[in-house]
Amino acid sequence: MELLYRSTRDTDNIVTASQAILQGLAVDGGLYVPTKMPALSLDFHELADLTYQEIAFKILSAFLPDYTADELQYCIASAYDEKFDTQLIAPVVKKGDSYYLELFHGSTIAFKDMALSILPYLMTTAARKNKADKEIVILTATSGDTGKAAMAGFADVPGTKIVVFYPKDGVSRIQEKQMVTQKGENTFVVAIEGNFDDAQTNVKRLFNDAGLKAKLAANGKQFSSANSINIGRLVPQIVYYVYAYAQLVKTGEIQAGDKVNFAVPTGNFGNILAGYYAKRIGLPVNQFVCASNPNKVLTDFFATGTYDKDRPFYVTSSPSMDILVSSNLERLIFHLTGDNGAQTKSFMEQLSTGSKYTITDEMKAQLSDFFGGFAAEAETLEEIASVFEKTRYVLDPHTAVAENVLKKYRNQTKDPLPAIVVSTASPYKFPRAVVEALGHKEAGLDDFAMVHVLNDLSGVAIPDAVAELFDAPVLHERVVASDGMKACVAEILGLK
Ligand SMILES: *Cc1c(COP(=O)(O)O)cnc(C)c1O
């Protein structure tokens, strides 16, 4: 039986890998998951000598079987090239007792580059394979990171346009500058007068607007999603878990077959779920430490078996983890039910109508792959300071959350296995929080001045992605009211 994809809410809704990538979300509201785990022999004596691109080819071939070898080679070569500032793409560095898997060497210096660099190629290839000849229009609402990474990925990719909406006063100055200086004839960035929820709600409305859909079709266009619910974002993330392990074998830090732990700073549960899939295909992992900030809905879920989103929302120094509904958890829930679509659908309906659901004891017993924990704000900032003091290595706040929860895990369990902290952003993306954590309260300085302070303090070179922002010309100046988004999309796309 070939590996196909099916919806978590209706197991009869089955499509090929390329169709799943093209569609994004299933029409029944579910997420696409593989119908089985591919049989793959992970021989680490062999894998240790492979490049990132070669390991990507092995993993992607196994999970995306309807793509040809040539198609995958083209997608991989186009994605993982000089956009990354190191040939290793995702280096593992050792500092103190910990290993850090650095996922911030791509064009926007955060981990979303790992998948969003390749998604545009997987998607346009999928369109070709499925004879979908319409131009793909990616529509995204962003609270900062996703929008820029998606634009960087889709910029000048033939057959696509991308429109990103962000809340005018809801993103950092650096994030805003990254977006409004984006190059590419096919990229459009629009600030809205409203908050992130307004942007997100209106984008969802546009996706479901039947009249607009018909108009798009008449103009030879169709919407698609670059959101982390797309399986085309999840599968490329499996690669760096395998690659990280292979690197440790190569450098002799571990022997092939030894078990390791991963600590993952988690928001939407996409990154850590890719790790879980890596384990399901044979990566020797003992525990995944699922690290949250004070928005600790997942910590509580792992402790009690109840997922309850009805709770206060905290704005923290790790904004990409300020999430109360972790969309990708639905995929884990589906697997815990023994791939039962009806049961998964019922849990998700309880979540949207009543704000919570409780899994069965049988399901809870299978959660032993995960250890949930959270870091308070003060603990996160102390972690940045203490790691810097001991090793001169500078963590960003998201990575510091993972480091702190890993420490708690080790204290509680005495687990001596080697642990890899998944490092999701460069500290230069959050210079204010990091500089303040290092004990410097530079009152009155803006985020750009903070970049220089961080450089002086840490001696870490300013990444090109930040350096080039200082005098990059602003290319996007659209600002609209949140109820003007539909008219704005029609204008940008020239819909008749
Ligand atoms: C998106 C993001 C996360 C959270 O990843 P999920 O896949 O949503 O769990 C963590 N850190 C950074 C820097 C991010 O951008």
Boltz pocket constraint, residues with backbone or C-beta under 6 A from the ligand:
constraints:
  - pocket:
      binder: B
      contacts: [[A, 110], [A, 111], [A, 112], [A, 145], [A, 228], [A, 265], [A, 266], [A, 267], [A, 268], [A, 269], [A, 270], [A, 271], [A, 272], [A, 320], [A, 321], [A, 398], [A, 424], [A, 425]]
      max_distance: 6.0
